[in-house]
Amino acid sequence: MAEAWVCVRVKHGTVEQPAGIFYTHGFTGEDLIACSFFSSLQEKKIAFDYLTLHVSAGTFQTVKVQNAIEHHMHEEQIIVTRENIENLLKKRLAIAVGTTSLRTLESLYWYGVKLSHDPTVPFLIRQEDPYHLTPVSKSGALNAVLRKMDHEKTNHLVGETSIYILPGYDFKISDALITNFHQPGSTLMLLVAALVGDGWKRIYQSALAEHYRFLSYGDSSLLFRKHQ
C-alpha cells in the first residue's frame, strides 16, 4: 500500500505557471484528466493537500555570478494552513508538485526552527537561514508553527521566503519532487541537483537524448531525494 502526501492544487497569486496547475480542476477544460489523477491517488491510498502558490517573476532568473553562493535569491510570498501542517506531521512521504511547493515546505520547517527559539519572530526566511540556523526535529519545527497559530487564533499564516536550495542543502520536509525540466544555469537546476545529487546529470542527459520538452509546458519528472 502506497502512503504519501502529494501537494498538488494551485490557487491564485502566481505570475508564472506552477507545475501543479496541470493537476488542478478547471484548468482549460482538463477536468477529466484532473479527476482521473485524483481518483488514481485515492485508489492507491495516496492523500493530497493544497497550497496557495505565489510564484515570483524571478523564479527563472539565471545565476550570473561565478560563485553560485553569491547569487541574490528572489523573494516569494507563501501561505500555509493548519491542515497543511497537521498532514505533514503524519508519517507519510511528502511529494511536492513543483519547485515552489518544495520551497514552501522547506521554508515552513525553517520558520518552525526560528519559532522554537523566538515565538515572536516574523515569518521571513532569508536565503542564508538554512545554512546558519541550528536544526530541530521535523515534528518540533512543525509543532512550533502550530503553537504560533494557536497564539494568534488563526488557521493560516502568510510569510515571505528567499530560501536558496543548492547542493549541500539538507532537506527537512520534502521526500520527492514532481517538476519540469529546467533551464541550465538556473536556481531550479541547483535545487534539482541538491535533491538528487550527481544523478541530475544522468537525468538531464537522458532527457536530451529522448528529446523531452523543457520548461513550464514541457515534460515532467518524478525525482526522489538522495539521502545523506
LODREN-641853 format. One record per residue (C-alpha): residue number from 0; z, x, y; residue in three letters. Coordinates in steps of 0.2 Angstrom, whole numbers. Example, Ala and Ser with C-alpha at 12.3 -4.5 7.8 and 13.67 -1.06 7.14 Angstrom:
2
i=0 | Z=39 | X=62 | Y=-22 | aa=ala
i=1 | Z=36 | X=68 | Y=-5 | aa=ser
***
This chain:
228
i=0 | Z=0 | X=0 | Y=0 | aa=met
i=1 | Z=-5 | X=7 | Y=17 | aa=ala
i=2 | Z=8 | X=7 | Y=30 | aa=glu
i=3 | Z=3 | X=11 | Y=48 | aa=ala
i=4 | Z=3 | X=6 | Y=66 | aa=trp
i=5 | Z=-13 | X=6 | Y=75 | aa=val
i=6 | Z=-13 | X=4 | Y=94 | aa=cys
i=7 | Z=-30 | X=-5 | Y=97 | aa=val
i=8 | Z=-30 | X=-18 | Y=111 | aa=arg
i=9 | Z=-37 | X=-13 | Y=128 | aa=val
i=10 | Z=-32 | X=-23 | Y=143 | aa=lys
i=11 | Z=-37 | X=-22 | Y=161 | aa=his
i=12 | Z=-35 | X=-7 | Y=173 | aa=gly
i=13 | Z=-47 | X=6 | Y=167 | aa=thr
i=14 | Z=-61 | X=14 | Y=176 | aa=val
i=15 | Z=-69 | X=21 | Y=160 | aa=glu
i=16 | Z=-72 | X=14 | Y=143 | aa=gln
i=17 | Z=-57 | X=17 | Y=132 | aa=pro
i=18 | Z=-61 | X=19 | Y=113 | aa=ala
i=19 | Z=-51 | X=3 | Y=109 | aa=gly
i=20 | Z=-62 | X=-8 | Y=118 | aa=ile
i=21 | Z=-73 | X=-9 | Y=103 | aa=phe
i=22 | Z=-59 | X=-17 | Y=93 | aa=tyr
i=23 | Z=-55 | X=-30 | Y=107 | aa=thr
i=24 | Z=-58 | X=-48 | Y=105 | aa=his
i=25 | Z=-70 | X=-55 | Y=118 | aa=gly
i=26 | Z=-79 | X=-38 | Y=121 | aa=phe
i=27 | Z=-98 | X=-43 | Y=125 | aa=thr
i=28 | Z=-99 | X=-55 | Y=110 | aa=gly
i=29 | Z=-91 | X=-44 | Y=97 | aa=glu
i=30 | Z=-78 | X=-56 | Y=92 | aa=asp
i=31 | Z=-84 | X=-57 | Y=74 | aa=leu
i=32 | Z=-83 | X=-38 | Y=72 | aa=ile
i=33 | Z=-66 | X=-38 | Y=80 | aa=ala
i=34 | Z=-59 | X=-52 | Y=69 | aa=cys
i=35 | Z=-66 | X=-44 | Y=54 | aa=ser
i=36 | Z=-57 | X=-27 | Y=59 | aa=phe
i=37 | Z=-40 | X=-36 | Y=62 | aa=phe
i=38 | Z=-42 | X=-46 | Y=46 | aa=ser
i=39 | Z=-45 | X=-30 | Y=36 | aa=ser
i=40 | Z=-30 | X=-22 | Y=44 | aa=leu
i=41 | Z=-19 | X=-36 | Y=39 | aa=gln
i=42 | Z=-25 | X=-37 | Y=21 | aa=glu
i=43 | Z=-20 | X=-19 | Y=19 | aa=lys
i=44 | Z=-3 | X=-22 | Y=27 | aa=lys
i=45 | Z=-8 | X=-11 | Y=42 | aa=ile
i=46 | Z=0 | X=-18 | Y=58 | aa=ala
i=47 | Z=-7 | X=-16 | Y=75 | aa=phe
i=48 | Z=0 | X=-15 | Y=93 | aa=asp
i=49 | Z=-6 | X=-17 | Y=111 | aa=tyr
i=50 | Z=-6 | X=-5 | Y=126 | aa=leu
i=51 | Z=-12 | X=-8 | Y=143 | aa=thr
i=52 | Z=-23 | X=7 | Y=147 | aa=leu
i=53 | Z=-27 | X=14 | Y=165 | aa=his
i=54 | Z=-40 | X=27 | Y=161 | aa=val
i=55 | Z=-42 | X=39 | Y=176 | aa=ser
i=56 | Z=-58 | X=44 | Y=183 | aa=ala
i=57 | Z=-53 | X=62 | Y=179 | aa=gly
i=58 | Z=-51 | X=60 | Y=161 | aa=thr
i=59 | Z=-68 | X=68 | Y=158 | aa=phe
i=60 | Z=-66 | X=82 | Y=170 | aa=gln
i=61 | Z=-71 | X=99 | Y=163 | aa=thr
i=62 | Z=-59 | X=114 | Y=163 | aa=val
i=63 | Z=-67 | X=126 | Y=176 | aa=lys
i=64 | Z=-54 | X=139 | Y=176 | aa=val
i=65 | Z=-55 | X=154 | Y=164 | aa=gln
i=66 | Z=-37 | X=151 | Y=158 | aa=asn
i=67 | Z=-35 | X=133 | Y=152 | aa=ala
i=68 | Z=-17 | X=133 | Y=155 | aa=ile
i=69 | Z=-21 | X=134 | Y=174 | aa=glu
i=70 | Z=-31 | X=118 | Y=174 | aa=his
i=71 | Z=-24 | X=104 | Y=185 | aa=his
i=72 | Z=-22 | X=89 | Y=175 | aa=met
i=73 | Z=-26 | X=71 | Y=181 | aa=his
i=74 | Z=-13 | X=58 | Y=183 | aa=glu
i=75 | Z=-14 | X=41 | Y=174 | aa=glu
i=76 | Z=-3 | X=25 | Y=175 | aa=gln
i=77 | Z=5 | X=20 | Y=159 | aa=ile
i=78 | Z=13 | X=3 | Y=154 | aa=ile
i=79 | Z=24 | X=2 | Y=139 | aa=val
i=80 | Z=33 | X=-13 | Y=132 | aa=thr
i=81 | Z=49 | X=-16 | Y=122 | aa=arg
i=82 | Z=39 | X=-22 | Y=107 | aa=glu
i=83 | Z=29 | X=-5 | Y=108 | aa=asn
i=84 | Z=45 | X=5 | Y=106 | aa=ile
i=85 | Z=53 | X=-6 | Y=93 | aa=glu
i=86 | Z=37 | X=-4 | Y=82 | aa=asn
i=87 | Z=36 | X=14 | Y=84 | aa=leu
i=88 | Z=54 | X=15 | Y=78 | aa=leu
i=89 | Z=49 | X=8 | Y=61 | aa=lys
i=90 | Z=45 | X=21 | Y=48 | aa=lys
i=91 | Z=26 | X=20 | Y=48 | aa=arg
i=92 | Z=11 | X=31 | Y=53 | aa=leu
i=93 | Z=6 | X=29 | Y=71 | aa=ala
i=94 | Z=-13 | X=30 | Y=73 | aa=ile
i=95 | Z=-18 | X=30 | Y=91 | aa=ala
i=96 | Z=-35 | X=22 | Y=96 | aa=val
i=97 | Z=-42 | X=33 | Y=110 | aa=gly
i=98 | Z=-35 | X=49 | Y=118 | aa=thr
i=99 | Z=-27 | X=38 | Y=132 | aa=thr
i=100 | Z=-17 | X=29 | Y=119 | aa=ser
i=101 | Z=-12 | X=45 | Y=112 | aa=leu
i=102 | Z=-7 | X=52 | Y=129 | aa=arg
i=103 | Z=3 | X=36 | Y=132 | aa=thr
i=104 | Z=13 | X=38 | Y=116 | aa=leu
i=105 | Z=17 | X=56 | Y=118 | aa=glu
i=106 | Z=22 | X=53 | Y=137 | aa=ser
i=107 | Z=33 | X=39 | Y=131 | aa=leu
i=108 | Z=43 | X=51 | Y=120 | aa=tyr
i=109 | Z=45 | X=64 | Y=134 | aa=trp
i=110 | Z=51 | X=51 | Y=146 | aa=tyr
i=111 | Z=64 | X=47 | Y=132 | aa=gly
i=112 | Z=69 | X=65 | Y=132 | aa=val
i=113 | Z=71 | X=65 | Y=151 | aa=lys
i=114 | Z=82 | X=49 | Y=150 | aa=leu
i=115 | Z=93 | X=57 | Y=137 | aa=ser
i=116 | Z=98 | X=70 | Y=150 | aa=his
i=117 | Z=97 | X=59 | Y=165 | aa=asp
i=118 | Z=97 | X=40 | Y=164 | aa=pro
i=119 | Z=91 | X=38 | Y=182 | aa=thr
i=120 | Z=76 | X=49 | Y=181 | aa=val
i=121 | Z=59 | X=41 | Y=186 | aa=pro
i=122 | Z=45 | X=38 | Y=173 | aa=phe
i=123 | Z=35 | X=53 | Y=178 | aa=leu
i=124 | Z=28 | X=65 | Y=165 | aa=ile
i=125 | Z=21 | X=81 | Y=173 | aa=arg
i=126 | Z=8 | X=92 | Y=163 | aa=gln
i=127 | Z=21 | X=106 | Y=160 | aa=glu
i=128 | Z=35 | X=95 | Y=154 | aa=asp
i=129 | Z=32 | X=96 | Y=135 | aa=pro
i=130 | Z=32 | X=115 | Y=136 | aa=tyr
i=131 | Z=48 | X=116 | Y=146 | aa=his
i=132 | Z=59 | X=102 | Y=140 | aa=leu
i=133 | Z=71 | X=103 | Y=125 | aa=thr
i=134 | Z=65 | X=91 | Y=112 | aa=pro
i=135 | Z=76 | X=77 | Y=104 | aa=val
i=136 | Z=73 | X=67 | Y=89 | aa=ser
i=137 | Z=60 | X=53 | Y=90 | aa=lys
i=138 | Z=72 | X=39 | Y=87 | aa=ser
i=139 | Z=84 | X=47 | Y=101 | aa=gly
i=140 | Z=70 | X=48 | Y=113 | aa=ala
i=141 | Z=64 | X=30 | Y=110 | aa=leu
i=142 | Z=81 | X=23 | Y=110 | aa=asn
i=143 | Z=84 | X=31 | Y=127 | aa=ala
i=144 | Z=69 | X=21 | Y=134 | aa=val
i=145 | Z=76 | X=5 | Y=126 | aa=leu
i=146 | Z=93 | X=8 | Y=135 | aa=arg
i=147 | Z=84 | X=10 | Y=151 | aa=lys
i=148 | Z=75 | X=-7 | Y=148 | aa=met
i=149 | Z=92 | X=-15 | Y=144 | aa=asp
i=150 | Z=100 | X=-7 | Y=160 | aa=his
i=151 | Z=85 | X=-13 | Y=171 | aa=glu
i=152 | Z=84 | X=-30 | Y=162 | aa=lys
i=153 | Z=66 | X=-28 | Y=158 | aa=thr
i=154 | Z=54 | X=-29 | Y=143 | aa=asn
i=155 | Z=41 | X=-16 | Y=150 | aa=his
i=156 | Z=41 | X=0 | Y=160 | aa=leu
i=157 | Z=27 | X=7 | Y=172 | aa=val
i=158 | Z=25 | X=25 | Y=174 | aa=gly
i=159 | Z=14 | X=40 | Y=178 | aa=glu
i=160 | Z=8 | X=54 | Y=167 | aa=thr
i=161 | Z=-1 | X=70 | Y=169 | aa=ser
i=162 | Z=3 | X=76 | Y=151 | aa=ile
i=163 | Z=-8 | X=90 | Y=146 | aa=tyr
i=164 | Z=-11 | X=92 | Y=127 | aa=ile
i=165 | Z=-19 | X=108 | Y=122 | aa=leu
i=166 | Z=-17 | X=119 | Y=106 | aa=pro
i=167 | Z=1 | X=124 | Y=103 | aa=gly
i=168 | Z=7 | X=106 | Y=108 | aa=tyr
i=169 | Z=19 | X=99 | Y=95 | aa=asp
i=170 | Z=15 | X=80 | Y=93 | aa=phe
i=171 | Z=30 | X=69 | Y=93 | aa=lys
i=172 | Z=24 | X=51 | Y=90 | aa=ile
i=173 | Z=5 | X=51 | Y=85 | aa=ser
i=174 | Z=1 | X=55 | Y=67 | aa=asp
i=175 | Z=-18 | X=52 | Y=69 | aa=ala
i=176 | Z=-31 | X=48 | Y=82 | aa=leu
i=177 | Z=-47 | X=37 | Y=82 | aa=ile
i=178 | Z=-58 | X=44 | Y=95 | aa=thr
i=179 | Z=-76 | X=48 | Y=100 | aa=asn
i=180 | Z=-85 | X=65 | Y=100 | aa=phe
i=181 | Z=-81 | X=73 | Y=117 | aa=his
i=182 | Z=-89 | X=84 | Y=129 | aa=gln
i=183 | Z=-87 | X=103 | Y=127 | aa=pro
i=184 | Z=-76 | X=111 | Y=139 | aa=gly
i=185 | Z=-66 | X=95 | Y=142 | aa=ser
i=186 | Z=-47 | X=92 | Y=141 | aa=thr
i=187 | Z=-51 | X=79 | Y=127 | aa=leu
i=188 | Z=-58 | X=93 | Y=117 | aa=met
i=189 | Z=-42 | X=103 | Y=119 | aa=leu
i=190 | Z=-32 | X=88 | Y=114 | aa=leu
i=191 | Z=-43 | X=86 | Y=98 | aa=val
i=192 | Z=-40 | X=105 | Y=94 | aa=ala
i=193 | Z=-22 | X=103 | Y=97 | aa=ala
i=194 | Z=-21 | X=88 | Y=84 | aa=leu
i=195 | Z=-32 | X=95 | Y=70 | aa=val
i=196 | Z=-30 | X=114 | Y=73 | aa=gly
i=197 | Z=-45 | X=126 | Y=69 | aa=asp
i=198 | Z=-53 | X=112 | Y=59 | aa=gly
i=199 | Z=-60 | X=105 | Y=75 | aa=trp
i=200 | Z=-74 | X=117 | Y=74 | aa=lys
i=201 | Z=-80 | X=111 | Y=57 | aa=arg
i=202 | Z=-79 | X=93 | Y=63 | aa=ile
i=203 | Z=-90 | X=96 | Y=78 | aa=tyr
i=204 | Z=-102 | X=107 | Y=68 | aa=gln
i=205 | Z=-104 | X=93 | Y=56 | aa=ser
i=206 | Z=-106 | X=80 | Y=70 | aa=ala
i=207 | Z=-120 | X=91 | Y=77 | aa=leu
i=208 | Z=-129 | X=93 | Y=61 | aa=ala
i=209 | Z=-128 | X=75 | Y=57 | aa=glu
i=210 | Z=-135 | X=70 | Y=74 | aa=his
i=211 | Z=-119 | X=60 | Y=78 | aa=tyr
i=212 | Z=-119 | X=52 | Y=96 | aa=arg
i=213 | Z=-106 | X=59 | Y=108 | aa=phe
i=214 | Z=-96 | X=52 | Y=122 | aa=leu
i=215 | Z=-90 | X=34 | Y=126 | aa=ser
i=216 | Z=-103 | X=24 | Y=117 | aa=tyr
i=217 | Z=-106 | X=36 | Y=103 | aa=gly
i=218 | Z=-99 | X=38 | Y=86 | aa=asp
i=219 | Z=-81 | X=38 | Y=81 | aa=ser
i=220 | Z=-70 | X=49 | Y=70 | aa=ser
i=221 | Z=-53 | X=47 | Y=62 | aa=leu
i=222 | Z=-43 | X=63 | Y=64 | aa=leu
i=223 | Z=-26 | X=67 | Y=56 | aa=phe
i=224 | Z=-13 | X=78 | Y=64 | aa=arg
i=225 | Z=-11 | X=95 | Y=56 | aa=lys
i=226 | Z=7 | X=98 | Y=53 | aa=his
i=227 | Z=15 | X=113 | Y=60 | aa=gln
***
